[in-house]
């Protein structure tokens, strides 16, 4: 179904040189992304540096992006504090988002029963469709398939998942047992094609900042049954996947460097992600040169 679109970009959050939120550039970036392959946008997620944003900044960002584009805007509204997640979800709903992305509670590592209660409370705070964001490498706790199925079958507006758990076999089990309209979005760019093969509907990506059109082509080729073409596009995207994160330049540091190279002044990350390794700008240029944008520039 892909109710939010097949290619969603998890937007970086632009900051000015003094570190303040740059809403004008956020609107510019949102329009640029929708002109370059994104069917929808996710704001204030991991790539949007949500941990360093205040709730007021998150709402201002949502409002700015919603006003700038006509595509679905999914609002990151997660927290490891259930009350805070509920409050932020309510405000994001009022701000005009079309969906909510709610990350599994991080750091405090609740039980599966605690996570089910947390997500149920979030879903109860809005009439919008809610995507669970499962990324255990960051949260420290996997949302078990049994928990996901409990929510998918028991909570009407819990309609899907951004899957960054890195276990396609387990995701296949989830898709087999979930309701037919439960949607899985790849949350790991390098696993998008494997997840499409087991029933994912699209990607919420980072490299889609500069490869949105290629991702759209890959998904279209796969859906037409041209697996060879999809595999070739995926192979061509490998340099972008290698570039987008790493130990010395974790996401979203490389994505911001790429957008600055393209000419969109998104600024740098807020601390503690404000240290960029030498050579990142040159790496961005080399990666872009191998893409459609690089070919057209």
Secondary structure, DSSP 8 states (H G I E B T S, - for coil): --TT-SEEEE----B-TTS-B-HHHHHHHHHHHHHTT-SEEEESSTTTTGGGS-HHHHHHHHHHHHHH-SSEEEEE---SSHHHHHHHHHHHHHTT-SEEEEE---SS---HHHHHHHHHHHHHT-SSEEEEEE-HHHHSS---HHHHHHHHHH-TTEEEEEE-SS-HHHHHHHHHHS-TT-EEEESSGGGHHHHHHTT--EEEESTHHHHHHHHHHHHHHHHTT-HHHHHHHHHHTHHHHHHS--SSS-TTHHHHHHHHHHT-------TTS----TTHHHHHHHHHHTSHHHHH-
